[in-house]
Amino acid sequence: MFFSAPHSCAVAARETAQNSGKRRILLSGSLSPSWLDILANQLGEFDLNEPDPDPLGFENLVSQVSPDMVCVILQNPSFFGNLRDLTALQSECREWDVPLFVIGANPDTSQSEMGQSLAKALGRIPGIRVITDTFISRFSIYLGEDRDSADVQEILQKKGIKGCESAALAYPSYPELRPVLIVDAQIDAQALTLGLREALALVRNPR
């Protein structure tokens, strides 16, 4: 079942729990931190896991599905921009009669093409790495351990460049990916490339 926002998803999860009598809900690391907060607040009385953020799209939800679950909730495309193939997960959920709730929008191919072009341009900037594998409308950039993504975002905003979001999340399996900048695919490539080069230089060598 697909939802456009976490609020409606939480309502459906609550109704499913009431009908099934189950208590466990599996949350995916693909979810936006703000959406996770909303779900945790609205479904706090249920047994919720605390998912690790999944910037690289490596999360294996299939192995975590069990028949005692109310539902599985994920975001697709993910907060980090990954577009997940749900075939195996859908099959596993059907096998155990566990509803799969997906929050997100239909992928836009034009945004994907814009994102690929922008990622290629950014890939030529020394010292950063585009870490999202398959993205649609947004993707993640690793800035290096000696930079703060919030500082970089602030500098970009002062230059009038919107559509970037800093993330300072815990990645137990990938500690090297802490300073991450989430970028919308629709940002002007030239403006962002120039702005990011300047921002990175300022953050690394503060004046």
Sequence and secondary structure as in RCSB ss.txt:
>XXXX:A:sequence
MFFSAPHSCAVAARETAQNSGKRRILLSGSLSPSWLDILANQLGEFDLNEPDPDPLGFENLVSQVSPDMVCVILQ
NPSFFGNLRDLTALQSECREWDVPLFVIGANPDTSQSEMGQSLAKALGRIPGIRVITDTFISRFSIYLGEDRDSA
DVQEILQKKGIKGCESAALAYPSYPELRPVLIVDAQIDAQALTLGLREALALVRNPR
>XXXX:A:secstr
 EESSHHHHHHHHHHHHHHH   EEEE TTS HHHHHHHHHHSTTSEE      TTS    GGG  TTEEEEEEE
SS TTSB    HHHHHHHHHHT  EEEE     HHHHHHHHHHHHHHTTSTT EE  SSBSSEEEEE  TT  HH
HHHHHHHHTT  SEEEEE   TT GGG EEEEEETTS HHHHHHHHHHHHHHHHS  
